[in-house]
Amino acid sequence: MVLNWLHHQAFDAGLFTFDGDHGLHVHPEFEPETEFFERTLTQRAGEPVQFPNSATVGEAFLDERNGTLDWW
């Protein structure tokens, strides 16, 4: 999955993730300091994310990763 640099850093930091249906889930204690994260993450929490047809998201990767998140 390809993310822009800011979202990639936030994803790696465990601030958000996706479920098996590509629904966006944001860490419940994440309080963004920028309008960009507010608009692109917290306001969209729970929404399914549309990936390009050419993009693949490894379901096994997401399952393993989400299992490491203490808030999941």
MARDREN-320249 format. One line per field, with one value per residue: residue number from 0; x, y, z of N, C-alpha, C in turn; residue in three letters. Coordinates in steps of 0.001 Angstrom, whole numbers, plus 500000, padded with zeros to 6 digits. Layout:
# MARDREN-320249
k: c(NUM/...)
nX: c(X/...)
nY: c(Y/...)
nZ: c(Z/...)
caX: c(X/...)
caY: c(Y/...)
caZ: c(Z/...)
cX: c(X/...)
cY: c(Y/...)
cZ: c(Z/...)
r: c(Ala/...)
This chain:
# MARDREN-320249
k: c(0/1/2/3/4/5/6/7/8/9/10/11/12/13/14/15/16/17/18/19/20/21/22/23/24/25/26/27/28/29/30/31/32/33/34/35/36/37/38/39/40/41/42/43/44/45/46/47/48/49/50/51/52/53/54/55/56/57/58/59/60/61/62/63/64/65/66/67/68/69/70/71)
nX: c(500860/500613/501332/501201/504038/503508/501164/502164/504090/502376/500818/502777/503375/501211/498872/496659/494719/493543/490628/489584/487755/488655/487987/488544/490295/490981/493321/491919/492774/494105/494769/494827/497156/497090/495157/495122/495518/493251/491208/491752/492001/490791/488192/487268/487126/486045/484950/484896/487823/488665/490715/492989/492399/494686/496105/497079/496206/497630/495909/496678/498909/497686/496068/498040/499492/497489/496985/499052/498494/497698/495297/493436)
nY: c(498837/502167/505195/508749/510626/511743/510371/507803/507852/508298/505984/504009/504744/503824/505303/505136/502674/500030/498008/494660/495207/497501/499683/502731/503204/505051/505784/506007/507995/509814/513067/515223/517758/519212/520560/519037/516284/516096/516424/514349/512025/511809/512891/511151/508690/505375/505278/503533/503093/503870/502150/502379/500372/499033/498805/496794/495404/493744/491377/489563/490879/493197/491982/490863/493165/494776/493233/493911/496371/498173/499429/498389)
nZ: c(500000/499161/500628/501248/502508/505116/505960/505855/507910/510099/509975/510431/513031/514348/514489/512917/511126/508949/508517/507533/505533/504480/505979/507648/510628/513469/515976/519165/520941/519446/518691/516343/515401/513185/510498/508224/509018/510611/508730/506898/508374/511161/510746/508882/510024/510304/507789/504647/502699/499431/497335/494577/491637/490879/493191/495925/499031/501569/503217/505205/506197/507289/509258/510933/511661/512862/515055/516696/517683/520516/520957/519258)
caX: c(500000/501422/500771/502130/505010/502892/500294/503017/504643/501278/500462/503847/503295/500021/497820/495479/494857/492383/490133/489543/486907/489337/487462/489586/490180/491954/493590/490929/493377/494818/494227/495745/497490/496992/493880/495304/495198/491854/490366/492006/491946/489776/486851/486893/487174/484915/484606/485739/488754/488744/492062/493001/492297/496023/496697/496696/496452/497799/495017/497463/499721/496825/495695/499200/499789/496435/497151/500088/498017/497058/493970/492601)
caY: c(500000/503373/506359/509876/510540/512017/509264/506640/507995/508122/504564/503294/505086/503203/506290/504674/501416/499627/496670/493800/495821/498763/500772/503502/503253/505996/505612/506824/509114/510674/514415/515845/519173/519856/520413/517971/515013/516155/516245/513094/510855/511757/513130/510036/507442/504487/505227/502667/503811/503325/502029/502184/498962/498449/498688/495625/495518/492394/491126/488923/491938/494022/491191/490773/494504/495214/492467/494525/497672/498004/500061/497724)
caZ: c(500000/499055/501315/501216/503595/506420/506327/506094/509258/511057/509937/511130/514456/514911/514716/512204/510408/508161/508801/506357/504502/504196/506795/508331/512087/514017/517414/519871/521660/518502/518544/515390/515566/511876/509797/507248/509666/511039/507548/506186/509248/512220/510219/508004/510785/510075/506369/503807/501839/498077/496805/493120/491233/490778/494530/496710/500462/502098/504354/506264/506796/508148/510438/511824/512165/513774/516281/517532/518172/521824/520952/518250)
cX: c(500907/500671/501719/502989/504367/501990/501101/503600/503572/500844/501495/503823/502050/498878/496542/495786/493593/491935/490095/488685/487426/488695/488597/489299/491323/492100/492650/491504/494150/494080/495170/495946/497390/495616/493957/494954/493757/490941/490531/491930/490754/488362/486354/486901/485887/484514/485467/486602/488802/490198/491984/492952/493651/496686/496201/497056/496502/496951/495772/498338/498878/496416/496843/499504/498765/496496/498193/499641/497259/495657/492987/491607)
cY: c(501228/504526/507530/509823/510743/510875/507987/506688/507765/506666/503753/503554/504501/504171/505957/503353/501174/498259/495877/494332/497192/499959/501423/503550/504100/505736/506535/508019/510065/511993/515180/517331/519925/519600/519261/516612/514986/515816/514862/511853/510912/512003/511981/508693/506650/504360/504200/503529/503105/503323/501906/500692/498274/498247/497419/495874/494099/492192/490475/489949/492778/493266/491127/492120/494955/494458/493049/495856/497490/498606/499359/496811)
cZ: c(500000/499708/501119/502480/504969/506872/506596/507505/510326/511120/510712/512628/515118/515173/513950/511522/509603/508623/507491/505226/504092/504887/507556/509823/512631/515517/518187/520629/520744/518352/517633/515653/514249/511275/508801/507848/510155/509864/506921/507061/510210/511709/509344/508724/510567/508617/505641/502900/500495/497621/495292/492791/491196/492138/495214/498163/501007/503346/505506/506971/507739/509403/511437/512467/513178/515098/517213/518121/519482/521885/520021/518892)
r: c(Met/Val/Leu/Asn/Trp/Leu/His/His/Gln/Ala/Phe/Asp/Ala/Gly/Leu/Phe/Thr/Phe/Asp/Gly/Asp/His/Gly/Leu/His/Val/His/Pro/Glu/Phe/Glu/Pro/Glu/Thr/Glu/Phe/Phe/Glu/Arg/Thr/Leu/Thr/Gln/Arg/Ala/Gly/Glu/Pro/Val/Gln/Phe/Pro/Asn/Ser/Ala/Thr/Val/Gly/Glu/Ala/Phe/Leu/Asp/Glu/Arg/Asn/Gly/Thr/Leu/Asp/Trp/Trp)
